[in-house]
Amino acid sequence: MRAGQFLSIALSLFLLTGGGSAARAQDVSDPAWGKLVAAAKQEGEIVIITPPSATHRDFLAREWPKAFPDIKLSQTSVVPGQQFTRLSLERSAGKYLWDIVFTGSDNAFQLRDAGMLDPVRGEFVFADIKNPDTWGGWDAAFADTARTYVFTSRNFLKMPFYNAKLLSPDKVKAEGTKIFLDPALKQKVIWDDPQYGGSGRTFAPVMLRLLGEDGLRQFVSTQVVFTTQMSDLVDRMARGQYVMSLGPVMTGLLDRYRDAGVPLDIRPLGNTPDLGAYANTGASNIVVMKNRPHPNAARGFLNWYLTKPIEAALAKEMGEDTRRTDVPQQVDPAQQRLPRVKYYDAQKEANTPAARKAQALIAQFRGKP
């Protein structure tokens, strides 16, 4: 039996027959749920914006039709940095095209401030999804200070990655934070440009916290080469052209090189804050559009997406842990959160001023306006 078939059957059993307290809460015999699904089928479609992740997009395209074959799922990938401009132009022309958007936190705050969003919690139907304990509390689960508009379904560690063929793990262990300014890394660190809304943006405040202003200046001036293409970063790391990267979680992105027989030993630098590890949600922030064209289908999709089986399966496939507390960490031990360790969350709205400051300093150090 294929994994996808197993997931479909497991989810059906979970929802219909019960598999623990959460399953009993998700009772599809509830008239309210049945009415919602019937209304969603009448709408016949849900239209969402997803981040440019083929893994996420393919997962939804494969699994959604198994659960709701009568409701078409239309996905469009738009990078977070372009979403606000696109939606603003569309809405100024009277076009309300999207139901749900997966995005980065910065873009989500822009959409909220422009009055384009509805509260997320009002869309929750199942009891376990409504329960803040499922998500580690609303303070943790929402990126916005009001705990209302920007729901973060995933929570995983980001950290620098390094080529252990070019940099000794013993040296990393011995030097700790000092490794970032080691002369051996001069012009050997590649950073997905934090001035853009990509995978390297949230590293800016993290590196400022680690190194201070003087250390960050030295790091940017002597150690770093910037790239505006995440794929370029991955390729150059795989080819051994750089020793360290600040950008995406590299684990799954290197599979095609391994499959091609390229000998790789690219590892996380470490899962401790002193080596640059921090809490991150990526582009998994979920926002619900105001005046959306398919409100019932959107609500049905959101509740399906947040069920335990879907969150667990997606976490494993993405290599990014779900925030659900009833799903064990899926990532490799070297990338797992450590117990009782407080990790900086660069995407929280409360930390936005620090991120802006770090970005401005980096632009200054690079001589950019």
N, C-alpha and C positions, 0 to 999 in steps of 0.2 A: 504493500500500500504506500502510495506517495505521501510525502509530508503534508502537502496541501490538502489531500483527501482526509488525512487523519485530523488535521486542524479543523476542517469543516465539520466532521462528525463530532469531534470533541466539543466544539462550540455549541452545536445543536443539543447535545446531551446536557451540557452545562446550563443552557438556558431553559431547556424543557423539562429535565428530570431532576435537576439539583445535584450539586457536587460540593457541598459545603455551604456555610451561611451566606456567602456572597451569591452563590447560585440560586439559593432559595429566594433571595431578594430580587433576583432577575427572573421573575416569573412572567413568561410571555402570555399566560392565561389572564393576566390582569387586563380588564377592559380598557384601561387608559392606554396601555401599550398596544393592544390590538387596534384601537381606534387610530393611534398615531401611525402605525404601519399601513393601515388601509388608506389614510390620507396621503402618506408618502407615496404609495403606489399610484394614487390618482395624479400626483405631480409627475411621477415617472422618471425623475432625474434629480441628481445633485451635482453641482458644479463647484469645484474647489481649486484653489491655488496651492500647489505643493512646492517645496524647495527643490533645487536641481539635484536630487538624489535618486538615481535609477533604482536603487534597492527599495526605498520607500514607495516609490511610484509603482514598481512592479508588484510589490507585496499587495498594495491596495487593489490593483487591477486584477490580481489573481484571486484574492480572498473575498472581496465585496460581492461579486456575482454569485458566489456560493451561498451567501446568506440572504441576498436580496436580488434574485435574478430579474425581477420585474422593475427594478429601479436602476436606470443607467447612471454610472459614475463617470463624470467627465473631469479629467485632470489636466491642468496646465502648469508647467513648471516656469516660475518667474523668480529670479534671484531676489532676495529680500531688499537689496538696495534699489531695485527698480519698481517694487510693488506700490509704494506710496504714490509715486508720480503717475503710474498707470491708472490706479484706481481713482485718483483725484480727477484726472482728465476724463475718465469715463463718466464719473458721477456728475461732473459739471455739465456733461452733455445729456444728462438724464438717463444714463444707462446703468442699471443695477444688475450686474451680471453674475455675481459670485455669492456663494452661500457661506463657505468656511475658507479661511486662509491659514496655512501653516507658514510661520514666518520667524524672523529673528526678533528679539525684544525691542530694539530701537525702532524698527519699522512698526511694530505693534503699538508702541506708545504714540507714534505719529498718527496712525489711523484712529486711535482713541481720541487724541486731542482734536482731530478734525471732525469728530462726531460721527464717525462711520461705523462704530461698533455697538453691539448689544451686550449686556452682561452674559457671562458664560454659565454661571451656576443655575440660572433660570431654565437652562436647557437640559439639565440632568434629570433623568427619569428613574433609573434604578437606585435602590436604597444604598447599595455599597458605594456607588459613584457619588451620591450625595453626601456620604459620610466623610468628613475631613480626615479622619484617622486612616482611611484607605490611602491617602496621599501624603501622610506625614504632617497634616495640618494645612489650613488654607494659607497661613503665612509662608509656608514653604512652597506650596503648589502654584501660587500666583506670583508672577513677576512684577505686576503693578502694585503700588503701595496700598491702593484701595481694595486689593484682593477681589477684583470684580471682572476685569476685561481680558487679561492675558494669562491663560491657563497653560502650565508647563507639564506636559504629560511624561516627559523623560527627564532624567537627572543622572548625569554620568560625569566622570572626571576627564578633564583635558589636561594634557601635560606635553612638554616637548618630547620629541622622539630623537633618537640618535643612532648612528651606525656603529655597532659594537666591533666591526672589523677595523674601524678607523679611530675609535676612541675606546680605551680600555674601561670596562665596567669597574675595575678596581680603582682607577683614577677618579671616576665619577663618585664612587662611594667615599673616597678619601677627601675630595675637595668640596663636596656638597654644593652650596650656592656659588662658591668661587669658580666653579667650572665654567660659568657663563662668560667670565672675563679672562679665561686662560688664553695665553698667547697662541696656543696650538689651534684655537678656533678662529683665528683672525680670517675674516672673509669666508668663513666656512659654515655660517649659520644662515639658513634661508628662511625668510619670514613672509607668510602670506600677508600682503600689505595691510596693516591695520587702519589705514586711512579709508579703506573701502569696507563695505558691509559683508566681508567674507569670513573665512574660518580663523583668520589671524587677528581679527579686531579685538576680541576679548583678552588676548594676551597683553595688550598695552597696559592696562592698569595693574595686571599681575606682575609684570616685569618692573614697573615703577615701584610697587610695594616691596619687591624682592631686593632691588638694587639701589633704590633712592635715585634722586635726580642726577647726581654725578655719575653713578654707575650706569644708569640708563643711557646717558650721553655717550659714555665710552662704549657701551654695548652696541648702540646704533651706529656710531662713527667708525668703529674698528672691526666689529665681529660680523655684522649683518649685511646680507644682500637681500633686497626685497623683490618680490614677484607679485604681479596682479592676477596670476592664473594659478589656482590651486592644483590643477593637473600638472602644471610645469613643476611645481614644488615636489609632487609625488614622483614624477619621472626623474628629476635630478637627484633626489635622495636614493631612488632605486639604482641609479647608475653610479652611485658613489661619488658624485661631484660635490656633495656637501656632507658635513658631519652631523649637523643638528637641524631640526626643523621646528618652527613655531607655526602651527596651522591646524590642519585636520587631524583627527585620530587616524593614524596610519594603518592600523591593523588590517582591516578588510580591503583597503585601497591597494595593498601590495599583492593581492591574490593573483592578479593576472600575470605579474612578473614571476611569481613562484610557479604558477602553472606553465609558464614558458621555460622553466628550468633555470631562472636566474638565482644564483646563490645569495641569499639575503640574511642579514642579522641586524635588522632595524628594530629597536626596542623602545618602550617608554623610558624616559629618563628616570622616572620614579613617581610613586603615588603619594608623595608627601609634599606639603606646601613649600618646604625649603628648596625643592627641586622644580617648582613651578606648577605643581598640580593644583587645580581649582575646579569648583563645581560649575557645570555648564548644562545648558538645555539645547544647544545647537539651534536648529530652525524648527524645533518641535513645538514652539509656542503656538497655541491654538486660539484664534479669534473668530467670533461669529459676526458676520456682517449685518448691519442694520438694513432694513428693507430688502432682505434677501429674496430671491425669486422662488426658492423651494423650502419654505420654513419647516415643514414636517419632515421632509427627507433629510434636511440638515440635522434636525434633532435626532432622528433615527440613526444617522451616520455617526454622530458624536458619541451616542451611548454605546453603539456597537464597537466603535474604535477603542473605547475606554474599558471594555470588559476585560476580565482577567486573562482569558485565553488569547485574545488578540494582542493585548499589551505584552504578554510573556513571549509570544511567538515573534512579534515585531522587534522586541528588545534583543532576542537572540540573533535575528537576521541582520539587524542594523549594527549590532555590537555596541549598543547604547542602552543602558539600563532604564527600565521604566521607573516612574516615581511610585508606583503601587507598592505598598509595604508588604503585600502578601505574595509578591513575586521575588524570589531570590535574585541576587546579582548574577547577571548572565555573562559578564565580560571576563577576560582572563584575570587571574589573581593579581598580576602586576599592575592592572588598571582599576582594581576595585577600591572603593572607599574604605578607609580604615575606621574601625569603631572608635568613637569618642574623639575623633579628629574633626575640628571645625575648618571647613574649606571655604575660601572666599568665593562668593557667587557674583561674578562680574556682570551678569545680565539682570540683576535686580534693579528696579527703578531707583532705589535708594543709593545705588552705587554709580548711577549715570554721571554725576558730576566728576567723580574720580576718573571715569573712562574718558570723558571729554578733556580733562586736564592732561592725561597721559597721551592722548592723541595729539593734542596741541604741542606738547613738549617734543614728541617724536618728529612732528612736522618742522619744528624749530631747529632741532638737531640736524635734520636733513637739508636745511636751508630752503624749505618749501613754504610758500605763503599760506 
